[in-house]
Amino acid sequence: MAVGLLEIDPQAFPESFDREPLGVRHTLADHPLLTLDAIAELADSLSLRSIERHTADLPVVMPGGADPVSGKPSETVRNIEHNGCWMVLWYIEQSPPYANLLRECLDDVKPYLPPDVGRMQRAEAFLFLSAPEAVTPVHFDPEHNFLLQIRGRKEMNVCKFENREAELAELDRYFDGGHRNLDAMPSGQKTFRLEPREGVYVPSFMPHWVQNGDQVSVSLSITFRTRLSERAERVHALNARLRRLHLEPQPPGKSAVADGAKEMAYVTFFGWRSRAGRLRRQLASRRHAADPTAAERQAA
């Protein structure tokens, strides 16, 4: 067992990668960047586009998502015990100290990645804050994810699609513009009861839902793509465009040659838009960080 910020079983993780969820441990529960005060300061330094807030009393199945909550982000953080909210700070690596923390965590993962998936890329980190008894409805995420429990207790329930056909139907719906929340609960649920210093690895696009305990919960999500998973996303995205032309493209994984050609076509014709969007977000975050009145404007 390797010991660092993340403690990962060197035999079990390569076998589970992209197939099964896996419990892990970590040493971040007392990290100074992960206190409520530090998170409150971070929240006010981010663009409001990087803040997501909802009421916490949500059903487990909620296909269309929930209405947003407004107000100064730091107040939501500091009052999380009593305000009945569920909150996410997206892309916290926009802040250099959190970018360093993300890099240090993923340095502990890299040695155990299977060699055939390609290098790690698009590393991102998110912070989840939940009021007591909060529910995060069943959904999936496109990234490989390490959810690390920092404060409080929660149940992370990871599910599997019934079969490949059901999985592809949901992914097609998502890439056709649908919400990542599911409209029905998949089968095969496995529950991880997370205490501080515990976590779980969840493969990309694997459904999961969360039940918070009777205390405030703070969780850090460390995510990344691989060369292989990013190719699959690009193929799905191009297939969605082909379906709009009333074509029936084959899904990723059927043919490496076809997947490579689709990825090249996607990058050639549409990739500049995603690159431009990332550049705009980076420039906006830099302007925001350099503006001492940004937090005041957020509260207005």
C-alpha positions in Angstrom: 0.0 0.0 0.0 1.5 3.3 -1.1 1.3 6.1 1.4 1.0 9.8 0.4 -1.9 12.2 0.2 -3.8 9.3 -1.4 -3.4 5.7 -0.2 -4.2 3.3 -3.1 -4.0 -0.4 -3.2 -1.4 -1.0 -6.0 -2.9 -4.4 -7.0 -6.6 -3.6 -6.7 -6.6 -0.2 -8.4 -5.3 -1.3 -11.9 -7.8 -4.2 -11.9 -10.7 -1.9 -10.9 -9.8 1.0 -13.1 -12.7 1.9 -15.5 -14.6 -1.2 -14.4 -15.5 -1.1 -10.7 -15.6 1.4 -7.8 -12.9 1.0 -5.2 -12.4 2.3 -1.7 -9.3 4.4 -0.9 -7.9 6.3 2.0 -6.3 9.8 2.2 -4.5 12.2 4.6 -6.3 15.4 3.7 -8.9 15.6 6.5 -6.9 18.3 8.4 -5.5 20.1 5.4 -5.6 23.9 5.9 -7.1 24.5 2.4 -10.1 22.4 3.3 -11.4 24.1 6.4 -14.8 25.9 6.1 -13.1 29.3 6.4 -10.6 28.5 3.6 -13.4 27.2 1.4 -15.5 30.3 2.1 -12.6 32.5 0.9 -12.2 30.4 -2.1 -15.9 30.5 -2.9 -15.9 34.3 -3.1 -12.8 34.4 -5.2 -14.4 32.2 -8.0 -16.6 33.3 -10.7 -20.3 32.7 -10.0 -20.2 30.4 -13.0 -18.0 28.1 -10.9 -20.6 27.9 -8.0 -23.6 25.6 -8.0 -26.1 25.6 -5.1 -29.5 23.9 -4.5 -31.7 23.1 -1.6 -30.6 19.8 -0.1 -34.0 18.1 0.3 -34.0 16.5 -3.1 -35.4 13.1 -4.3 -33.0 10.4 -5.2 -34.3 10.4 -8.8 -34.6 14.0 -10.3 -34.2 13.9 -14.1 -34.2 17.7 -14.8 -32.0 18.9 -12.0 -32.9 21.4 -9.2 -33.5 25.2 -9.0 -30.4 27.2 -8.0 -29.9 29.1 -4.7 -28.5 32.6 -4.8 -26.6 34.9 -2.3 -23.0 35.5 -1.4 -21.1 32.1 -1.8 -19.1 32.5 1.4 -22.3 32.9 3.4 -23.6 29.6 1.9 -20.4 27.9 3.0 -20.3 29.3 6.5 -24.0 28.6 7.1 -24.0 25.2 5.6 -25.0 23.5 8.9 -28.3 25.4 9.1 -29.2 26.6 5.6 -30.4 23.3 4.1 -28.2 23.6 1.0 -26.1 21.5 -1.2 -23.2 23.3 -2.9 -20.4 22.6 -5.4 -17.3 24.7 -6.1 -16.4 23.7 -9.7 -12.8 23.9 -11.1 -11.1 25.0 -7.9 -7.8 24.4 -9.6 -8.3 28.0 -10.9 -6.8 29.0 -7.6 -3.0 28.2 -7.6 -2.9 26.6 -4.1 -5.7 24.2 -5.0 -4.1 23.5 -8.3 -1.0 22.4 -6.4 -3.1 20.2 -4.1 -4.7 18.6 -7.2 -1.4 17.9 -8.8 0.0 16.4 -5.6 -3.0 14.1 -5.2 -2.8 12.9 -8.8 0.9 12.3 -8.5 -0.1 9.5 -6.1 -2.4 8.0 -8.7 -0.3 8.1 -11.9 2.0 5.1 -11.1 -1.0 2.8 -10.9 -2.8 3.7 -14.1 -3.0 0.7 -16.6 -0.6 1.4 -19.4 -3.1 0.9 -22.2 -5.4 3.9 -21.1 -2.9 6.5 -22.0 -1.6 9.4 -20.0 -3.7 11.4 -17.5 -5.1 14.7 -18.7 -7.7 17.4 -18.0 -7.2 17.2 -14.3 -9.9 19.1 -12.4 -11.0 19.4 -8.8 -14.3 20.2 -7.1 -15.5 20.8 -3.5 -18.9 19.5 -2.3 -20.6 20.9 0.8 -23.8 19.4 2.0 -26.2 20.2 4.9 -27.2 17.4 7.2 -29.3 14.7 5.5 -28.8 16.2 2.0 -29.3 14.0 -1.0 -27.5 14.2 -4.3 -29.8 12.6 -7.0 -28.6 9.7 -9.1 -26.4 10.9 -11.9 -23.1 10.2 -13.8 -20.0 12.3 -14.5 -17.7 12.1 -17.5 -14.5 12.0 -15.4 -12.6 9.4 -13.5 -13.3 10.5 -9.9 -11.7 10.2 -6.5 -14.3 11.4 -4.0 -12.5 12.1 -0.7 -14.4 12.6 2.5 -13.0 15.6 4.5 -15.7 16.3 7.1 -18.8 14.5 8.2 -20.2 11.2 7.0 -22.0 10.2 3.8 -23.1 7.1 1.9 -21.8 7.0 -1.7 -24.0 4.6 -3.6 -22.4 3.5 -6.9 -24.6 1.7 -9.5 -24.2 -0.1 -12.8 -26.3 0.0 -15.9 -28.2 -3.2 -16.5 -26.3 -3.9 -19.8 -24.3 -2.1 -22.5 -27.4 -1.2 -24.4 -28.9 0.6 -21.4 -25.6 2.4 -20.9 -25.4 3.6 -24.5 -29.0 4.8 -24.4 -28.2 7.0 -21.4 -25.0 8.3 -22.9 -26.7 9.1 -26.2 -29.4 11.0 -24.3 -26.7 12.9 -22.4 -24.6 13.8 -25.5 -27.8 14.8 -27.3 -28.2 17.5 -24.7 -29.9 15.8 -21.8 -29.2 16.3 -18.1 -26.6 14.1 -16.4 -29.3 13.2 -13.8 -30.9 9.9 -14.6 -34.7 9.3 -14.8 -34.6 5.9 -13.2 -32.4 4.1 -10.6 -29.9 1.6 -12.2 -29.4 -1.8 -10.6 -26.4 -3.3 -8.8 -25.9 -0.7 -6.2 -22.7 -0.8 -4.0 -22.6 1.4 -1.0 -19.5 3.0 0.4 -20.0 4.5 3.9 -17.4 7.3 4.0 -15.9 8.8 7.1 -13.2 11.5 7.1 -9.9 10.1 5.6 -11.9 7.6 3.5 -12.8 7.9 -0.2 -13.9 6.0 -3.3 -12.7 5.8 -6.9 -15.7 6.0 -9.3 -15.1 5.2 -13.0 -16.2 7.7 -15.7 -19.9 7.6 -16.5 -20.7 5.2 -13.7 -24.0 6.2 -12.0 -24.0 7.2 -8.4 -26.1 9.0 -5.8 -25.2 10.4 -2.3 -27.0 10.4 1.0 -25.4 12.7 3.6 -25.4 11.8 7.3 -26.6 13.9 10.2 -23.7 16.3 10.1 -22.3 18.8 7.6 -20.4 17.0 4.9 -17.3 18.3 3.0 -15.9 16.2 0.2 -13.1 16.9 -2.3 -13.4 15.4 -5.7 -10.2 14.8 -7.7 -10.9 14.1 -11.3 -9.2 13.4 -14.6 -9.6 12.0 -18.1 -7.3 9.6 -19.8 -6.3 9.5 -23.4 -8.7 6.6 -23.9 -11.6 8.2 -22.1 -11.2 11.5 -23.8 -11.3 9.8 -27.2 -14.6 8.0 -26.2 -16.1 11.4 -25.2 -15.2 12.9 -28.6 -16.6 10.0 -30.4 -19.9 10.3 -28.4 -20.0 14.0 -29.2 -19.5 13.5 -32.9 -22.1 10.7 -32.9 -24.6 13.1 -31.4 -24.0 15.5 -34.3 -24.4 12.6 -36.8 -27.7 11.6 -35.2 -29.0 15.1 -35.9 -28.4 14.4 -39.5 -30.6 11.2 -39.1 -27.6 8.9 -39.3 -27.0 5.9 -37.0 -23.3 5.9 -36.1 -21.7 3.0 -34.2 -20.8 3.6 -30.6 -17.2 4.0 -29.3 -15.3 0.8 -28.8 -16.6 -1.1 -31.9 -13.7 -0.1 -34.1 -10.4 1.5 -33.1 -9.9 2.7 -36.7 -13.4 4.3 -36.8 -12.9 5.9 -33.4 -9.6 7.4 -34.4 -11.2 8.8 -37.6 -14.1 10.3 -35.6 -11.8 11.8 -33.1 -9.7 13.4 -35.8 -12.9 14.8 -37.4 -14.2 16.1 -34.1 -10.9 17.9 -33.2 -10.6 19.3 -36.8 -14.1 20.7 -37.1 -15.2 21.4 -33.5 -12.2 21.2 -31.3 -11.3 24.8 -31.7 -14.5 25.8 -29.9 -13.7 23.8 -26.8 -10.1 25.2 -26.8 -11.4 28.8 -27.2 -13.9 28.2 -24.4 -11.2 26.9 -22.1 -9.1 30.0 -22.9 -12.0 32.3 -22.2 -12.6 30.6 -18.8 -8.9 30.9 -18.0 -8.7 34.6 -18.9 -11.9 35.3 -17.0 -10.6 33.5 -13.8 -7.4 35.5 -14.0 -9.3 38.8 -14.3 -11.5 37.8 -11.4 -8.6 36.9 -9.2 -6.9 40.2 -9.9 -10.0 42.2 -9.1 -10.2 43.1 -5.4 -13.9 44.1 -5.7 -15.0 40.8 -7.3 -16.4 39.4 -4.1 -18.3 42.6 -3.4 -19.9 42.4 -6.8 -20.9 38.8 -6.2 -22.8 39.8 -3.1 -24.7 42.6 -4.8 
